[in-house]
Amino acid sequence: MNVLLAAVAVLGVSLSGPLMAGTQAPALAIAFWRNALAEVVLLPVAATRHRRELRTLTRADVHTCLVAGAALAVHFATWVSALKLTSVAAATALVSMQVGCGSR
């Protein structure tokens, strides 16, 4: 079962770039609906399976979740916008770049 789920996940991630690049909808609309639909799918699961954990969240925890959600929204908005302007490979490379934190 885990191998099947991993295969579905890899296939979904691999196809997301070309599918979004070929979509005629505005980039910000695609990013919004992608996040909104994920919330619709994940929220009921979290509310039923992790109710106790959700009740124990502090104000700082909720703030951290909101900041992470905003960062994810910015990531998707920039990535989908980049898909409209360049190739899938270049858009993925540009938006997924991370600052290195290694020490010398």
MARPALUM-42540 format. One record per residue: residue in one letter; x, y, z of N, C-alpha, C, O in turn. Coordinates in pm, 1 decimal. Each point is the difference from the previous one (the first is absolute). Example, Ala and Ser with C-alpha at 12.3 -4.5 7.8 and 13.67 -1.06 7.14 Angstrom:
2
+-------+----------+----------+----------+----------+----------+----------+----------+----------+----------+----------+----------+----------+
: kolza :      n.X :      n.Y :      n.Z :     ca.X :     ca.Y :     ca.Z :      c.X :      c.Y :      c.Z :      o.X :      o.Y :      o.Z :
+-------+----------+----------+----------+----------+----------+----------+----------+----------+----------+----------+----------+----------+
:     a :   1319.0 :   -569.0 :    780.0 :    -89.0 :    119.0 :      0.0 :     90.0 :    120.0 :      0.0 :    103.6 :     -1.9 :     66.5 :
:     s :   -138.6 :    106.9 :   -138.5 :     82.0 :    119.0 :      6.0 :    -77.0 :    109.0 :     73.0 :     50.9 :    110.8 :     16.9 :
+-------+----------+----------+----------+----------+----------+----------+----------+----------+----------+----------+----------+----------+
***
This chain:
104
+-------+----------+----------+----------+----------+----------+----------+----------+----------+----------+----------+----------+----------+
: kolza :      n.X :      n.Y :      n.Z :     ca.X :     ca.Y :     ca.Z :      c.X :      c.Y :      c.Z :      o.X :      o.Y :      o.Z :
+-------+----------+----------+----------+----------+----------+----------+----------+----------+----------+----------+----------+----------+
:     m :     82.7 :   -120.2 :      0.0 :    -82.7 :    120.2 :      0.0 :     86.6 :    125.9 :      0.0 :    -31.3 :     96.2 :    -70.1 :
:     n :    141.1 :    -95.9 :    148.9 :     86.3 :    117.7 :      5.4 :     66.3 :     27.4 :   -134.1 :     18.4 :    115.6 :    -38.1 :
:     v :     17.6 :   -222.1 :    -33.8 :     62.2 :     17.5 :   -131.3 :   -100.2 :     61.9 :    -96.9 :     35.6 :     86.4 :    -80.1 :
:     l :   -159.5 :   -130.3 :     87.5 :   -104.3 :     55.5 :    -86.4 :    -22.2 :    147.8 :     30.2 :     -9.6 :     81.5 :    -91.8 :
:     l :      1.5 :    -46.9 :    219.5 :    -18.7 :    140.5 :     37.5 :    118.7 :     85.3 :    -43.4 :    -17.7 :    113.1 :    -45.3 :
:     a :    138.3 :   -166.9 :     58.9 :    118.6 :     73.8 :    -43.2 :     -1.2 :     20.2 :   -151.0 :     36.4 :    107.2 :    -48.4 :
:     a :    -77.6 :   -208.6 :    -25.9 :     -7.2 :     12.0 :   -146.0 :   -103.4 :    104.5 :    -41.1 :     25.3 :     78.9 :    -91.0 :
:     v :   -140.5 :    -77.2 :    156.3 :   -103.5 :     98.9 :    -29.8 :     51.3 :    141.1 :     33.3 :    -24.4 :     94.4 :    -75.1 :
:     a :     94.6 :    -80.8 :    186.7 :     53.2 :    130.5 :     39.9 :    103.7 :     50.1 :   -100.4 :     -3.9 :    116.5 :    -39.8 :
:     v :     95.5 :   -202.2 :     -1.0 :    102.7 :     40.8 :    -96.8 :    -63.8 :     36.6 :   -133.2 :     39.1 :     98.5 :    -62.6 :
:     l :   -136.2 :   -176.3 :     19.2 :    -69.4 :     28.8 :   -125.2 :    -74.7 :    133.5 :      8.2 :      3.8 :     79.3 :    -94.1 :
:     g :    -70.9 :    -55.1 :    205.7 :    -72.7 :    125.4 :     17.7 :     91.4 :    121.4 :     -0.6 :    -30.6 :    101.0 :    -63.4 :
:     v :    142.4 :   -110.5 :    133.9 :     94.5 :    111.6 :      4.6 :     63.7 :     20.9 :   -136.7 :     20.2 :    113.8 :    -42.5 :
:     s :     11.4 :   -222.3 :    -26.3 :     64.2 :     10.6 :   -130.8 :    -91.2 :     62.0 :   -104.7 :     47.0 :     71.4 :    -88.6 :
:     l :   -175.1 :    -97.5 :     97.8 :    -93.8 :     51.8 :    -99.2 :    -54.6 :    138.4 :     32.8 :    -60.2 :     63.9 :    -86.2 :
:     s :     79.8 :    -16.3 :    208.7 :    -61.2 :    127.4 :     38.2 :     54.7 :    117.7 :    -80.3 :    -76.7 :     87.7 :    -39.8 :
:     g :    205.9 :    -83.9 :     15.4 :     58.3 :    111.1 :    -75.8 :    -51.9 :      9.1 :   -142.5 :    -50.9 :    104.7 :    -40.0 :
:     p :     62.7 :   -213.3 :    -38.6 :    -51.0 :      7.0 :   -137.0 :   -150.6 :     26.7 :     -7.8 :    -45.9 :     70.6 :    -89.9 :
:     l :    -31.2 :   -126.8 :    183.9 :   -144.5 :     24.7 :     -1.8 :    -31.5 :    146.7 :     26.0 :    -85.6 :     57.9 :    -66.8 :
:     m :    153.6 :      2.1 :    162.5 :    -24.9 :    140.8 :     30.5 :     52.1 :     92.0 :   -108.8 :    -59.4 :    104.4 :    -27.2 :
:     a :    169.6 :   -142.4 :    -35.0 :     54.0 :     82.7 :   -108.0 :    -95.8 :      2.9 :   -118.7 :     -8.9 :    100.9 :    -70.0 :
:     g :    -62.1 :   -209.9 :     47.2 :    -91.5 :     -6.7 :   -112.1 :   -138.6 :     54.1 :     27.8 :    -81.9 :      9.3 :    -91.5 :
:     t :     53.8 :     26.3 :    214.7 :   -132.0 :     50.8 :     37.5 :    -12.6 :    146.9 :    -41.7 :     95.1 :     77.2 :     12.4 :
:     q :   -211.4 :    -40.3 :    -61.1 :    -22.3 :    137.2 :    -46.2 :    -47.3 :     94.2 :    110.8 :    -10.6 :    120.5 :    -22.9 :
:     a :    -17.8 :   -172.0 :    141.0 :    -47.8 :     84.2 :    110.4 :    113.0 :     90.4 :     49.5 :    117.3 :    -32.7 :    -17.9 :
:     p :   -151.4 :    145.8 :     79.9 :    102.6 :     88.4 :     55.6 :     81.7 :    -70.6 :    108.6 :    -51.9 :    -83.9 :     73.5 :
:     a :    179.0 :    119.1 :    -65.0 :     92.3 :    -66.7 :     91.8 :    -45.7 :      9.8 :    145.2 :      5.4 :    -99.3 :     72.6 :
:     l :    -50.1 :    216.2 :    -29.1 :    -41.6 :     15.3 :    139.9 :   -126.6 :    -79.1 :     29.8 :    -17.6 :    -47.7 :    112.1 :
:     a :    -70.4 :     33.0 :   -210.0 :   -120.5 :    -81.5 :     20.0 :     37.3 :   -146.9 :     17.4 :    -57.0 :    -69.3 :     84.3 :
:     i :    151.9 :     22.4 :   -163.1 :     45.8 :   -138.8 :     13.7 :     60.8 :    -21.3 :    138.0 :    -30.6 :    -99.1 :     66.3 :
:     a :    115.9 :    190.1 :    -22.6 :     64.0 :    -13.0 :    131.2 :   -103.1 :      1.5 :    111.9 :      8.6 :    -79.4 :     93.7 :
:     f :   -106.8 :    170.3 :   -103.1 :   -103.2 :      7.4 :    103.6 :    -79.2 :   -129.4 :      7.5 :    -16.3 :    -56.8 :    108.0 :
:     w :    -33.1 :      9.8 :   -222.0 :    -84.6 :   -119.0 :      1.8 :     77.5 :   -125.5 :     37.1 :    -56.7 :    -92.8 :     57.6 :
:     r :    184.8 :     88.8 :    -89.7 :     80.2 :   -115.6 :     41.3 :      8.8 :     -6.5 :    152.8 :    -16.5 :   -106.6 :     59.3 :
:     n :     42.2 :    220.1 :      2.9 :      6.7 :      3.7 :    146.8 :   -137.6 :    -21.2 :     62.6 :    -11.6 :    -71.2 :     99.8 :
:     a :    -92.0 :    131.3 :   -156.1 :   -134.9 :    -13.4 :     56.1 :    -49.6 :   -143.9 :     -6.1 :    -58.1 :    -49.5 :     96.6 :
:     l :     80.3 :    -17.7 :   -208.6 :    -44.2 :   -138.9 :    -12.3 :     79.5 :    -92.4 :     92.5 :    -55.4 :    -96.0 :     53.5 :
:     a :    183.1 :    123.9 :    -34.5 :     78.7 :    -79.7 :     94.4 :    -53.4 :     17.0 :    141.7 :     -4.4 :    -96.2 :     76.7 :
:     e :    -36.1 :    217.3 :    -41.7 :    -57.3 :     23.2 :    132.7 :   -131.5 :    -75.3 :     17.7 :    -26.3 :    -55.4 :    106.7 :
:     v :    -55.2 :     53.4 :   -209.8 :   -127.6 :    -72.3 :      6.9 :     23.5 :   -149.2 :     22.9 :    -77.1 :    -64.9 :     70.6 :
:     v :    182.4 :     11.2 :   -129.5 :     30.6 :   -142.4 :     16.0 :     63.7 :    -27.8 :    136.4 :    -35.4 :    -98.1 :     65.4 :
:     l :    128.1 :    182.5 :    -22.1 :     77.7 :    -28.3 :    120.8 :    -67.9 :     41.3 :    130.1 :     21.4 :    -63.9 :    103.0 :
:     l :   -102.0 :    168.2 :   -105.6 :    -61.8 :     49.6 :    123.2 :    -90.2 :   -102.9 :     68.4 :     11.1 :    -16.5 :    121.5 :
:     p :    -99.0 :    -53.0 :   -192.4 :    -82.7 :   -100.5 :     68.4 :     82.4 :   -113.6 :     60.3 :    -33.3 :    -51.0 :    107.0 :
:     v :    139.0 :     11.9 :   -174.3 :     85.6 :   -106.6 :     53.2 :     69.0 :     46.8 :    127.7 :      4.5 :    -72.7 :     99.3 :
:     a :     49.0 :    193.9 :   -102.4 :     66.3 :     53.5 :    118.8 :    -98.8 :     20.1 :    114.4 :     32.7 :    -26.7 :    115.6 :
:     a :   -153.0 :     73.4 :   -147.0 :    -99.6 :     26.0 :    104.4 :    -50.1 :   -127.9 :     65.2 :    -38.0 :      1.5 :    117.1 :
:     t :     37.1 :   -111.1 :   -189.9 :    -49.6 :   -125.6 :     58.4 :    111.2 :    -81.5 :     64.8 :    -20.4 :    -57.1 :    107.1 :
:     r :    135.2 :     50.7 :   -168.6 :    107.9 :    -85.1 :     52.6 :     88.1 :     69.2 :    103.1 :     60.7 :    -67.3 :     83.3 :
:     h :    -52.5 :    198.4 :    -86.9 :     93.3 :     72.5 :     87.2 :    -70.7 :    110.2 :     78.5 :     56.8 :    106.8 :     22.7 :
:     r :   -179.4 :   -132.4 :     18.0 :    -78.8 :     99.8 :     71.4 :     70.0 :     46.2 :    129.1 :      3.9 :    119.5 :     29.3 :
:     r :     50.5 :   -213.8 :     46.5 :     65.0 :     34.1 :    127.0 :    121.9 :     90.1 :    -23.2 :     22.2 :     95.7 :     74.2 :
:     e :     55.8 :   -127.2 :   -177.3 :    117.3 :     82.1 :    -30.5 :    -40.9 :    141.4 :    -42.2 :     65.1 :     97.5 :     37.8 :
:     l :   -170.1 :    -86.8 :   -114.1 :    -45.5 :    131.6 :    -44.3 :    -49.7 :     85.1 :    116.3 :     16.9 :    121.9 :      0.2 :
:     r :    -78.3 :   -186.7 :     98.6 :    -48.7 :     74.6 :    117.4 :    113.4 :     53.1 :     86.7 :    -17.4 :     99.5 :     70.3 :
:     t :    133.5 :   -164.8 :    -74.6 :    112.1 :     41.2 :     84.7 :     92.1 :    101.7 :    -66.8 :    101.6 :     37.8 :     58.2 :
:     l :   -134.8 :      6.8 :   -178.3 :     84.2 :     99.2 :    -67.3 :     -1.9 :    132.3 :     75.5 :   -105.3 :     48.0 :     42.2 :
:     t :    222.7 :      9.1 :    -26.3 :     10.7 :    130.5 :     64.7 :    -16.0 :    109.5 :   -105.7 :     -5.0 :    -27.0 :   -120.0 :
:     r :     -2.6 :    149.3 :    167.3 :    -10.9 :    114.3 :    -90.5 :    123.3 :      7.6 :    -90.2 :    -11.1 :     32.5 :   -118.2 :
:     a :    127.6 :    -62.2 :    173.9 :    123.9 :      0.8 :    -79.5 :     -2.8 :   -110.0 :   -106.8 :     47.5 :     20.5 :   -111.7 :
:     d :   -102.9 :   -136.3 :    146.1 :    -10.7 :   -109.2 :    -97.1 :    -90.0 :     40.0 :   -116.9 :     32.5 :    -25.3 :   -116.0 :
:     v :   -144.4 :     87.3 :    147.2 :    -92.6 :     43.9 :   -104.6 :     66.5 :    106.3 :    -87.7 :    -16.0 :     -0.9 :   -122.0 :
:     h :     90.4 :     91.9 :    184.2 :     71.0 :    103.1 :    -75.0 :    101.9 :    -63.9 :    -94.0 :     10.8 :     39.8 :   -116.0 :
:     t :     63.2 :   -137.4 :    164.9 :     97.6 :    -70.3 :    -83.0 :    -68.2 :    -69.7 :   -118.0 :     51.8 :      2.5 :   -111.7 :
:     c :   -166.0 :    -63.7 :    135.4 :    -75.3 :    -66.1 :   -107.3 :    -46.5 :    100.2 :   -104.2 :      5.3 :    -28.1 :   -119.7 :
:     l :    -50.8 :    144.4 :    163.7 :    -44.9 :    103.2 :    -94.0 :    116.0 :     53.2 :    -84.2 :    -15.7 :     23.0 :   -119.9 :
:     v :    130.8 :     -3.7 :    181.8 :    117.8 :     46.0 :    -74.6 :     43.3 :   -106.2 :   -101.3 :     34.5 :     32.6 :   -113.6 :
:     a :    -36.3 :   -159.5 :    154.8 :     35.7 :   -108.1 :    -92.0 :    -98.8 :     -7.7 :   -115.6 :     40.2 :    -22.6 :   -114.1 :
:     g :   -167.9 :     40.9 :    142.0 :   -101.2 :     -0.3 :   -105.6 :     19.5 :    115.0 :    -96.9 :    -15.5 :    -16.9 :   -121.0 :
:     a :     49.2 :    133.2 :    173.4 :     25.8 :    115.6 :    -87.3 :    123.1 :    -24.2 :    -86.8 :      1.4 :     36.1 :   -117.7 :
:     a :    101.6 :    -97.1 :    175.7 :    120.0 :    -32.1 :    -78.0 :    -31.7 :   -100.5 :   -110.3 :     51.8 :     11.0 :   -111.1 :
:     l :   -136.4 :   -108.4 :    141.5 :    -40.1 :    -97.7 :   -101.6 :    -79.8 :     67.2 :   -111.3 :     17.6 :    -32.3 :   -117.5 :
:     a :   -104.3 :    124.9 :    153.9 :    -78.8 :     71.6 :   -100.1 :     90.4 :     83.8 :    -90.5 :    -20.2 :      3.7 :   -121.3 :
:     v :    119.5 :     63.1 :    179.5 :     94.8 :     78.5 :    -79.9 :     80.5 :    -92.2 :    -91.4 :     24.2 :     33.0 :   -116.1 :
:     h :     17.0 :   -148.1 :    168.3 :     74.4 :    -96.7 :    -80.4 :    -81.6 :    -43.3 :   -121.6 :     50.4 :      2.1 :   -112.3 :
:     f :   -174.9 :    -40.8 :    133.6 :    -82.8 :    -45.1 :   -111.4 :    -28.6 :    113.8 :    -97.3 :      0.8 :    -20.9 :   -121.3 :
:     a :    -25.9 :    140.9 :    172.9 :    -28.4 :    113.5 :    -88.2 :    120.4 :     31.3 :    -88.7 :    -16.3 :     26.3 :   -119.1 :
:     t :    135.8 :    -29.0 :    175.6 :    118.9 :     28.7 :    -80.9 :     32.0 :   -114.2 :    -94.6 :     42.7 :     23.2 :   -113.1 :
:     w :    -62.9 :   -146.8 :    158.5 :     31.2 :   -115.2 :    -85.4 :    -94.6 :     -6.8 :   -119.6 :     44.9 :    -17.8 :   -113.2 :
:     v :   -173.6 :     31.8 :    136.8 :    -95.9 :     -7.2 :   -109.8 :     18.9 :    119.0 :    -94.3 :    -14.7 :    -14.4 :   -121.4 :
:     s :     46.8 :    130.7 :    176.0 :     28.8 :    115.3 :    -86.0 :    124.2 :    -26.1 :    -84.9 :      2.4 :     33.6 :   -118.4 :
:     a :    100.2 :    -92.9 :    177.9 :    121.9 :    -32.3 :    -74.5 :    -27.5 :   -104.2 :   -107.9 :     61.2 :      3.7 :   -106.8 :
:     l :   -152.6 :    -96.7 :    133.8 :    -35.5 :   -100.7 :   -101.1 :    -58.6 :     64.0 :   -124.9 :     18.5 :    -50.3 :   -110.8 :
:     k :    -89.3 :    161.4 :    128.8 :    -61.0 :     69.2 :   -113.0 :    104.5 :     76.7 :    -81.6 :    -24.4 :     32.1 :   -116.3 :
:     l :    139.6 :     -2.5 :    175.5 :     99.1 :     84.9 :    -65.0 :    120.4 :    -74.4 :    -54.9 :     71.5 :     53.7 :    -84.6 :
:     t :    -46.9 :   -175.5 :    130.2 :    118.8 :    -73.8 :    -41.5 :    -30.4 :   -149.4 :     -1.5 :   -116.0 :    -39.6 :     11.4 :
:     s :    216.4 :    -41.3 :    -25.0 :    -19.9 :   -145.3 :     -4.8 :    -26.6 :    -54.8 :    139.9 :     25.9 :     66.8 :    100.1 :
:     v :    -77.7 :   -188.8 :    -94.6 :    -28.3 :    -64.3 :    128.5 :    129.5 :    -18.6 :     79.0 :      3.0 :     24.9 :    120.5 :
:     a :    102.9 :    -67.9 :   -186.9 :    127.8 :    -22.9 :     68.8 :     57.0 :    130.0 :     56.9 :     45.7 :      3.2 :    114.3 :
:     a :    -48.5 :    103.5 :   -193.7 :     53.4 :    127.6 :     46.9 :    -85.3 :     56.9 :    113.2 :     54.0 :     53.6 :     96.8 :
:     a :   -186.5 :    -64.6 :   -107.6 :    -88.2 :     50.7 :    105.5 :     22.5 :    -74.9 :    130.1 :      4.5 :     60.7 :    106.9 :
:     t :      9.6 :   -192.2 :   -115.5 :     24.2 :    -80.1 :    120.1 :    133.8 :     35.7 :     62.5 :     10.1 :     11.9 :    122.1 :
:     a :     91.5 :      5.3 :   -203.5 :    132.0 :     36.9 :     52.5 :     -1.7 :    137.3 :     64.8 :     59.2 :     19.1 :    106.2 :
:     l :   -126.4 :     76.8 :   -168.9 :     -3.5 :    136.5 :     54.3 :    -76.3 :      9.3 :    131.4 :     46.1 :     64.6 :     94.0 :
:     v :   -161.8 :   -128.4 :    -86.8 :    -85.5 :     15.0 :    117.2 :     44.2 :    -89.7 :    113.9 :    -26.8 :     30.4 :    116.3 :
:     s :     93.8 :   -140.2 :   -147.0 :     38.4 :    -95.8 :    104.1 :    140.1 :     23.6 :     54.2 :     48.2 :    -78.4 :     81.8 :
:     m :     17.2 :    183.3 :   -125.2 :    134.1 :     29.1 :     51.4 :     -6.7 :     36.1 :    147.4 :    -88.6 :     74.2 :     42.3 :
:     q :    181.8 :   -126.4 :     35.5 :      4.0 :     28.4 :    143.0 :    136.1 :     52.8 :     37.5 :    101.5 :    -38.2 :    -58.2 :
:     v :   -100.4 :    125.4 :    154.8 :    125.5 :     56.7 :     47.3 :     73.0 :   -106.8 :     80.9 :    -58.8 :    -62.5 :     88.2 :
:     g :    184.8 :     42.2 :   -117.8 :     79.3 :    -98.6 :     73.2 :     35.8 :     51.1 :    138.7 :     30.6 :    117.8 :     18.1 :
:     c :    -34.8 :   -207.1 :     78.9 :     31.6 :     37.1 :    138.5 :    124.6 :    -73.3 :     49.3 :     24.3 :     -6.9 :    120.5 :
:     g :     53.0 :    -46.5 :   -210.8 :    118.2 :    -77.7 :     39.0 :    109.0 :     88.5 :     57.9 :      9.6 :    118.5 :    -32.3 :
:     s :     71.1 :   -176.8 :    117.0 :    112.0 :     74.1 :     59.6 :    128.2 :    -42.1 :    -68.3 :      9.1 :   -110.0 :    -54.4 :
:     r :     89.8 :    197.4 :     57.2 :    129.3 :    -30.0 :    -62.9 :     96.9 :    -49.4 :    100.8 :    114.3 :    -30.5 :    -34.0 :
+-------+----------+----------+----------+----------+----------+----------+----------+----------+----------+----------+----------+----------+
***
